[in-house]
Amino acid sequence: MSSRKKVALLPRGTVSDEAVRYMFRGQDVEFVYCKMIADVFQSTANGHTDWSVIPIENTIDGSVNLHIDWLVHEVDLPIRAEWVFPSIQNLIGDASELSSDGNPAHWEADKIKKVMSHPVAMAQCLQFVRSRLPHAELETLNSTAEAVRTVKSNPGKGWAAFGTKLAAADMELDVLEEGVTDHDNNFTRFLLVGNAPYENATATTYKTSILVTLPEDYPGALHQVLSAFAWRRINLSKIESRPTKKKLGSYYFYIDVELALDTVLMPAAIAEIEAIGCQVRLLGSYPSLPYEQT
Ligand SMILES: O=C(O)C(=O)C[C@]1(C(=O)O)C=C[C@@H](O)C=C1
């Protein structure tokens, strides 16, 4: 039987696709493209694929809450790795329709009636929309690639999309304007999740992600949780509260710890948190891979 791993991800031509090509460069893995993020998770949860690739956080738009909630509430798939990748959005359309002379650089704002993209990609380009396309209608779809494909299949309507150059080339559309996100250095953090272990011999940094639910009516409980890490001088790289979905005003804390679970201090810190009545759920302990320009 082949040991070739299968990776589920958003469609070809998405930022996720670019990020997965980067992550698995030079490796023999099979990409299984899925229409939307729920399908990505399901494919791994059902055992059709070994791993799912989930965009989890973005420099401009912050956490992708929908994806965090899926990871926490809908599936039980451990995190195996994380990495960051630049999220570069481009304005894409048909220059023969959106400019008077067919030159992509001469696109005209009043010819663009509607711009489509993924909601997170759209959120990264809102200043561009306000200043350059103030009259365009906005529509969000399941992925940036789906937005580019929708433009392609609706010629003559004055539609454009924010998406990748890969999607523009696939759909034989024009890049009207490159790099339209509101800030440079726009990165997205991706998680690899699934039941199959993932090895990376080059990793030097590890993280552990946990979910902590505080005991009810315990003043200072969060302070005690944080101090269990603080006095051991363990660094946290993220802490975020999300609704438990069970009761209004009830939250859990999603905490990223900058240490592997098998590091001496970690089990003691977690035991201390449990001792004050908190519930701790481990989401994974995994390598954190830096972005290196290729
Ligand atoms: O639609 C895409 O291109 C995706 O890969 C999805 C997604 C996201 O969900 O955050 C991934 C990275 C970008 O920051 C924008 C959108």
The ligand as a MOL file (V3000), in Angstrom:
LIG
                    3D

  0  0  0     0  0            999 V3000
M  V30 BEGIN CTAB
M  V30 COUNTS 16 16 0 0 0
M  V30 BEGIN ATOM
M  V30 1 O -9.7160 31.7520 -0.2200 0
M  V30 2 C -8.4940 31.5340 -0.0970 0
M  V30 3 O -7.6460 31.8580 -0.9360 0
M  V30 4 C -8.0120 30.8870 1.1430 0
M  V30 5 O -7.0230 30.1900 1.1080 0
M  V30 6 C -8.7260 31.1910 2.4300 0
M  V30 7 C -8.0660 32.2760 3.2560 0
M  V30 8 C -8.6560 32.2820 4.7090 0
M  V30 9 O -9.5560 31.5590 5.0430 0
M  V30 10 O -8.1140 33.0450 5.5330 0
M  V30 11 C -6.6310 31.9800 3.3940 0
M  V30 12 C -5.6980 32.9320 3.3820 0
M  V30 13 C -5.9800 34.3340 3.0520 0
M  V30 14 O -5.5970 35.1060 4.1560 0
M  V30 15 C -7.4000 34.5780 2.7140 0
M  V30 16 C -8.3190 33.5950 2.6880 0
M  V30 END ATOM
M  V30 BEGIN BOND
M  V30 1 2 1 2
M  V30 2 1 2 3
M  V30 3 1 2 4
M  V30 4 2 4 5
M  V30 5 1 4 6
M  V30 6 1 6 7
M  V30 7 1 7 8
M  V30 8 1 7 11
M  V30 9 1 7 16
M  V30 10 2 8 9
M  V30 11 1 8 10
M  V30 12 2 11 12
M  V30 13 1 12 13
M  V30 14 1 13 14
M  V30 15 1 13 15
M  V30 16 2 15 16
M  V30 END BOND
M  V30 END CTAB
M  END
